Amino acid sequence: MRTAPALSAPGGPTRGSCAAPPPPAAAPSYKPRSFGDIHGDLQKALACLEMAGVLAEDDGHIRWVGGDTVVVQLGDVLDRGDCEIGSVLLLRELDRQARQQGGAVYMLNGNHESLNVAGDFRYVTPGAFFESARAAGLSEADIAAGDQRRILQARWYLYQPGGAMARELAKNPTVLVVNDIVFAHGGLLPHHLKYGLQRINDEVTDWMSGTVRPDGSQASPPFPAMGDSNSVQWNRTFGKERVSDYERMHMNMQLRATLEALNARAMVVGHTPQMSGVNCECDGRVWRADAGMSSGVLDAAPQVLEFSRNEEGQLVARMMRQSLYGMDVAQRVYPDPKPKAAEPERPPTPALAADAGTPSFA
């Protein structure tokens, strides 16, 4: 079994680093490849990256081989598995290498990232507690002694707002747009757009970074991002595999309004494990990418979703799934006419470049 790569310790930028800068504008392809919740399962993360064609290993050392590919991991790297920090550091190191070639690796913040920053550790495994204790500087002797109070304090030290791991997670966007594809952990609804996507990203960053406001108060988590079942991180509107006709109609209405306001073709979400694996709904306008891959969830086969354009300019979605016989590939071609003129593709952005005002739903 492969182990976590030898990377630097957690820590890093504070305020203003919620989203890594966009890849260099050197005619990148921006064909996003994405995969869902990995929940502390480093082996599944490595398998997805290999399947996406962006990772190679030489004598135990990882290497980015994806060129200008953009990879989006849909959040919930934490909880239910033993290798959380190792998985975060793996994706960060690949992002560093990818940007040298015009690509990028993005992690979104999911509800389990927010739970940990809020001090809710109920889904943390013993192995992950030990991992965070080591990262916080506890000695092997202290860990072996099994002092639960000190181990719990060590995790809180890392994940509290302003802590080393919280600052690391603060670099993640909560909402990401790549060309005409929208990525969000639970899903976007029209009222999130009215609140402002850049505002959501910035406020999650401020909270996780432990930013102190001018009035001396500490930034708090934004309600639209993680406050309830209608928030970006907890929303399951688009994740249900079995829905009634009414629920499907409601899903379509919400989705259509959101995508039209963003001038987007599809949304990709995680959060809700899909018993049937990665799948789409609403004529391909929403993809559910949480296949339950983690050994702490369904232990399902690794799966990757890729978007590209064919020679006719049509949007093509390809779903890749690891099987006993190799890799199964299924694709969906969107009946989309060739785009007008040679409009340049947008680089990945944590929010919309035109997100200065309230979108119109007229």
N, C-alpha and C positions, 0 to 999 in steps of 0.2 A: 504493500500500500504506500502510495506517495505521501510525503509529509509536506507541511507548509514550507514555502521557500524562505531562505534566510534573507529577511528584509529588515529595514530600519524599524525602530520602536515607534509606537504610536505617539502622536503629538502633532504639532504643526501649526498652520496658520490660524489666526483668530478671526476677528471681525473682517468681513468683506471677502472671505474666501469660500462662501457657500457653494459657488459653482466655479469649476475650473474654467479657464478662458477657452473660447472656441478654438478648434484646430486651425492651423495656418491656412490662409486662403490661397493655397497653391494648387488650384484646380482639383480639389478632392472629390471623390465620388459620392460620399455620404450615402452609402447603401447600408442602412442600419440593420444590425443583427442584434437580437435581444433574447433574453431568457429570464425566467421568473424566479420566485422565491427560492433561496438555497438554504436558509436556516442553519447556518453553521456547518454545512457539509462541504468541506473543501474538495473532496474527491468529485462530487457532482459538479462543482464549479469548474474544476479543471477539465472534466469531460465535456462540458458545454463549450468551453473556450476552444478546445481541440476540434469539436464538431463544427464550430463556427469558422474554423480555418485560420484562427488568429494566434494560436499558441503552439510553440514547440518547446521541447525540453532536451537539453544537452547536458548529460552527466548530472542530472538533478537541478540544473539551472534553467529557469524559465526564460523564454525569449518570445517577443512579439514578432509575428510573421504576417500580420494582417494589413500591412501597408497603410492606406488611408481609410480603412474600414472604421466605422463607428459602432461600438458595442454599447448596449444599454441593458444594465441589470436592473430589474424592476423593484428592488427593495426587499426588505426582510432578509437581510444577510444574518441578522442576529436571532438568538433564541432557538430552542429545540435541538441544537447540535453543539458539538464540543469545540469546533474550530471557527469561532467567530472573528477574532482579531486576525488570525491567519488568513481568513478569506478576504477581509477588508484590505489587508496589506498586499495580498496577491493582486487584487484589482487595481490598487493604487500604483503598484510597480508597473503593471502592464500599461496603465494609462500614461505613466511617465515615458515609457518606451514608445508607445503608440504616437504620442504627440511629436516625437522626433521624425516621424514618417508621415505626418499629416492626418493621423487618425486620432481616436480618443476612446476611452472607456469610462462610461458614466455609471454611477450607482444612484438610484433614487432613494429617498428616505421613505420607508414604509412605516406602518403602525408599530412594528416591533422595535424599530430604531427609536421612535418617540417614547414608547413604553419604558425603555431602558433609561433614556435621558430623564424621564419623569420619576425614576426610582422604582418602577414596577418590574421586579425580577422574577415573577412567578413562573415564567417559561424558560428560565435559565437552567441548563443541565449542570450536574456536578463538574463535569469536565470543563465547561465554559467558565464556571466560577474559579476553578484552578488556573485556567488560562489567564483570566483577568487579574487574579492575585499575583501571578508571576510578572505580568506586565506592569503592575502597580509597584513591584519591588519587594514583595514578601519573599522571604527565604524559603527554600525547599523544606527546611526543618519546621518553619511555622506552618506551612501548608500541610505537611505530613502530620502535624500535631492535631489538625482538624479543628482549629479554633474558628467556629462558624462566624462568630461576631467579627473577627478580624478579616476573614475572607469576604464577608458581606460589606464591611467598611471599605475594603480595597476596591471592590467593584463600584461602589458609590463614588469613591474618589475619582475613578476613571470616567464614569458616565454622567456625573452631575453636570448641569450647565456650566460650561467653562472648563470642565475636566478634559484630560488629554483625548479620550475617545469621543467625547461629545464634540470637541472642536474638530476632530477628524470627520465626524458625521456631518458637521455643519457645512462642509464643503460640498455635500450632495445637494442637487436640486430636488425639489418635491414634484415639480412638473417640468417636463422637457419636451421640446418640439424639434423634430428633425425633418426638414422639408415639409411635407404635408402629413406627417405621422405624429400623433400626440402620445406621449407616454406618461402614465400616472399610476401609482401603486393600486389604489382602489378604483379610481375613475373620476373624471371631471363632469360636473353638472353645470347648467347655465348660471346658477348663483355664484359659483366659484369665479367665473369670468367677470361678473359684476364687481366682485370684491377686488379682483386684480391678480393675475397669475404671478407677476413679478413681486407684488406685495406679499403673496403667500410664501414664495421662496425666500424673500428677504426676512420676513418675520420668523420663519422657522430657523434660519441662520442666526438671527439675533438671539433667539431663545437658547439654542444649543450652545452658542458661543459664550453665553453668560454676559451678553452686552448690558451695560448699565446705561439707562436713558438719561437725558439731560436733567430730569427732575430727581435723579438719584435712585429711581426704582429699577428693578431688574426686568428685562424683557420677558414676556410671558408667551406661552405657546398660542398661536393663532387658532381660533375655533374652527374656521373653514378648513384648515389643514388636518386637524386631528381631534376635533371636539366631540363629534357624535357619529352616528351611522350614515349621515349625509356628507361627511367630510371627505376630503381627497384621499386620505389614507385608510379610512374605515368603510367607505362606500362599497356596497355589494350589488348595486343596481344592475351592473352589467355582468356580474359573476355567476349568477344562478344558471345551472345547466338545465333545470326543469322549471319552466315557467308557464303560467296560464296565458291565454290569448290576451287578456287585459294587461298582464305584466309585460308581455312582449310589445304591445302597443305603447305602453308607457315608456318602456326602454327605448323604443324607436324614436319617440317624440323628444325625449331628453337628449339622446345621442345626436339626432339630426340638428337640434338647436345649437348644441355645443360645437359640433364640427363645422356647421355653416358659419358660425360666428368666428371661428378660427381659420376658415378657409382651408380645412383639413379633410383628408379622405378617410382616415381611419384612426382609431384609438387602440392602444395596447395597454392592458391592465394585468395586474397580478392579484395577490391578496387572497383569492378564493380558490382552493385546490380543486382542480378539475379531474373528476374520476375518469373521463374519457381522454385525458391529455389535452395538449394545446388545441384550441378550437376557436371558431369564429361564429358570430351571430349577427343578425340585422344586415344580411347581404354583405358580410365582410367588413362592415363599418366598425366592429369592435372585435378584438382578438383577446382571448383569455389565456394568458401565458403561464399561470401558476399550475404546473403539472404535478405538484406535490413531490418533487424530486428528492428532497432531503430524507435521509434515513430516519429522521425524527418525525416525519409526516407520513407520506405514503410509500417512500422509497421507490418512486417510479423512475423509469428510464429517463436519462437526460434528453431534453428537447430544446430546440433553438428555432426562432422565427426570423426570417430575413425578408426585407423589402427591397425591391429594385425596379427598374423599368426595362421593358423589352424593346426590340428594335422599332416597334410601332409606337413607342412612347406610353404604352399601357403600364399601369402599376401592377406588379406581380408580387404576391406573398408566397414564400416557400416555407413549409414547416418540415424540419428535420428531426427525426426521432431515432435514437439508438435502439437497435434490436439484436436478437441473438444471431441474426444472419447478416449483420452489417448496419447500414443506415437506411431507414425508410424515408422517402421524400414525397411530400404531396404539395401541390401548388394551386393557387387561385389567381386567375387573371382578371383584373378589373376592367370592365368595358369602358375604358376611359379614353377619349380622343387624345391624339398627340397634343401636348401643350402648345399654346400659341407662342410664336417666336422662340427665341433662345433665352428664355428667362433663367438667370442663374439660380441654382439650388441654394436654399438657405442653409447656413451652417447650423449645427445643433446649438440651441440656446435654452437656458433655463426657463425662459418665458418668452413671450412674443416681443419682437422688436417694436411692434406698434402698440404695445400694451400701455399706452399713456393715458387712455381714457376708458370709458365704459363701452363695451361692444354693443352694437345695436341688434335687437332681435326682431326688428320690424320686418 
